[in-house]
């Protein structure tokens, strides 16, 4: 089984970090992974995207032309990458920042108000991890226990605090989407 994922947003929204966490989680689970970041020279505020492939077999190329999953953190990224999403592909979008958009009728959209949720948790930068949690809930691509393993390696107290915020944010995303199961599933 191979899953091709594109994660896209503006610089500073954590798209590349989300891709890195996803790839590391895949490695923890013994999968073959690639993580291929791309970002503009502007850094914060410019465009940033990342492709991740998780596979049970060797991966021939890190290039993703028609992803199985798209995680869009902002409208510009959604407009740029939605046309490439495969038929019956899964679209996860931050519904706090993206509204009144026309979706293709042959994809499955999941709106998650990640930025609003992260703000209410006291850390607006955690929206990316909330999106990851939503994707995990909808796809079961990764085990929830992998998240504990992934964020238990830090030794410095500042790292422990960041790891705890990230882990809690992922769990919030999982809980949010699981609470919407009747709507989505």
N, C-alpha and C positions, 0 to 999 in steps of 0.2 A: 504494500500500500504506500502511495506517495501523495502528500498534500502540499500544494504550492500556495503560498500566502504572500500578499502584498500588503504592507502597512505604510500608510502615507498620511502626512500632515504638514503643518508649518514647523520650521525650526523652533525648537524649544518646547514642543508638545510631547516629546519623548517617543517619537516613532522609532528611532534607531535603537533606543534603549529597550523598547518593547520587543523589537526583533531580536536583540541580543538575549533578552531573558527567555524568549520563546525557543531560540536555538539552544541555549544552555539547558533548558528544561528537557528538550528532546535528547540531548546528550546524556543527561542523568537517567533517562528512560532507555538508553541503549540504542536510540535511533541514529541513522545516518542523517547529518544536517548540513545545510549551507545557509549562510547569512551574508547577504550582499547589500551593503548600504549605498545610498546615493543621496547627495545633498548639494544644495547650491552654495556659492561662495558667500552669500549674505549671512549664513549661520542662522541666528535667531530671527524668525520672521520669514526667512526664505523657505523654499520647498525642501522637504526631506522625505525620502521613502526608503523602504528596505524590503528586499524579497527574502523569504525564508522558505526552505524546502525541508520537510520532515519525511523520512522514508525508512522503510524496513530493508531496502536494498541500496546498493551503491547508487549515487547520484551522478548522472553523466554531465550535467551542466547547471550552473547556478542561475541561469537566465530563466525568467518566468514571463511568458508572453500572455497566457490566459490562466490567471490564478483560479484556484478552487475557492479561495477565501480572500476578501478584501476588507481591511480594517481602515476606515477613513475617519480621520480626526477633524477634518474641516471640509468646507464645501468645495474649494478648489481641487482638493485631492479626490473627492468623490466624483466630480465632473471629469477629471483627467483619467481616472482608472476604472470607473464603472463600465465603460464600453468594452474593456478588455476582459471583464469577469466572465468566466465560462457559463454556459447554459446551466441553470439550476445551481449556480454558485451562490455562496453565502456572503452577504454584505453586512458588516457591522459598522454602524456609523454613530457619531456622537450627536444625538438628537438635541443636546443643549445648544449646539452651534449650527446644526444643519436642519432646516425645516423647509417646508413647501418645495420639495424637490420631486422631480419626475423620475421614478424608478423604472427600469426595464421590467417588463411583465414576465420575463423568464429567469428572474433571480429571486433569492429569498432574503429580504431585508430584515435586520434586527436593529431597531433604534434603542440606544442606551444613553440616557442623559448623564454621561460620564463627567463632564466638567461641572455640572450642577451638583452631582453627588460628591465629587472630590472637594468642591467648595464647602459643602455642608459637613464634610469630615475634617475640615480645617487644613487641607493641603491640595490646592488647585493643581499642583504638578502630578498628582496621582491619577489623573483621568486616564492615562495610558494603561495603567495596571487594572483599572476598573474595566476597560475595554477587553483586556486579556482575559479577565475573569468571565466576562460575558461569552467570549468565544469558547472558553473551556466548557462552560455550562451547556452551550448549544451543540458542541461537537464531540465532547468527551475525547478530544484529540490528545489530551494529557490527563494524567491522574492528579487529583487534588493533593494527594500526599507528596507529589513531586515538588509542589510549591514550598512545603515545609523544608524539604531537603535542600532546595535551591537557596533559600534565604537563611539557612542555619550555619553558614560557613563564616560569617563575619565575626571578628574578635574585638574590634574597636567599638567603644560605646556609641559613637556617632553612626557607625555602620550598622550597629544593632538597631538603632532607632529607625534609620532609613529602611532596613530590611523589614522591620515590623510594620511600618507604614505601607510598604509595597505588598507584603503578604495580606494585610487587612484589606487593602484596596482590591486585590484580586478576589478575595472572599466576598466583598461587597458586590462586585460585578457578577460573581457566580450566583449569589443570593438574589440579586435583582432579576436576572434572567430566569432563574428557576421559579420566582414568584409570578412571572408572566407566562408560564408554560401553557396555560389555556389559550392565551392569545397567539403564541408563536408555534406551539407544537400540537 
